[in-house]
Amino acid sequence: MKSAKLIGLFAVLATLAFTSCKKDHTCTCTTTVGGISSTRTYDLQNQTLRDADDACERYETDANSGGIGTTSCHL
């Protein structure tokens, strides 16, 4: 009987370990051009932390590819 309980507990824990928690995140990007800064936010809805972080990094990369000013983004 003990082994059945342990197997059941292990199954529940394994399921939780492989389930990603998705929630809403906000990416904040600050762009500085000639000493003047502006900030913009992007709502990243229903994403894992890893996916939201990747999306925020893409915003930064895309903004910096224009060659005008410097942009820094973070969650």
For each residue, the residues with C-beta under 8 A, 3 or more apart:
1: 4 5
2: 5 6
3: 6 7
4: 1 7 8
5: 1 2 8 9
6: 2 3 9 10
7: 3 4 10 11
8: 4 5 11 12
9: 5 6 12 13
10: 6 7 13 14
11: 7 8 14 15
12: 8 9 15 16
13: 9 10 16 17
14: 10 11 17 18
15: 11 12 18 19
16: 12 13 19
17: 13 14
18: 14 15
19: 15 16
20: 48
21: 48 49
22: 46 47 48
23: 46 47
24: 43 44 45 46 47
25: 43 44 47 49 52 56 75
26: 41 42 43 44 75
27: 41 42 44 52 55 56 59 73 74 75
28: 39 40 41 73 74 75
29: 39 40 41 42 56 59 60 63 71 72 73
30: 37 38 39 71 72 73
31: 37 38 39 40 63 69 70 71
32: 35 36 37 69 70 71
33: 36 68 69 70
34: 69
35: 32
36: 32 33
37: 30 31 32
38: 30 31
39: 28 29 30 31
40: 28 29 31
41: 26 27 28 29
42: 26 27 29 55 56 59
43: 24 25 26
44: 24 25 26 27 47 51 52 55 56
45: 24
46: 22 23 24
47: 22 23 24 25 44 51 52 55
48: 20 21 22 51 52
49: 21 25 52 53 75
50: 53 54
51: 44 47 48 54 55
52: 25 27 44 47 48 49 55 56 75
53: 49 50 56 57 75
54: 50 51 57 58
55: 27 42 44 47 51 52 58 59
56: 25 27 29 42 44 52 53 59 60 73 74 75
57: 53 54 60 61 73
58: 54 55 61 62
59: 27 29 42 55 56 62 63 71 73
60: 29 56 57 63 64 71 72 73
61: 57 58 64 65
62: 58 59 65
63: 29 31 59 60 66 71 73
64: 60 61 67 70 71
65: 61 62
66: 63
67: 64
68: 33
69: 31 32 33 34
70: 31 32 33 64
71: 29 30 31 32 59 60 63 64
72: 29 30 60
73: 27 28 29 30 56 57 59 60 63
74: 27 28 56
75: 25 26 27 28 49 52 53 56
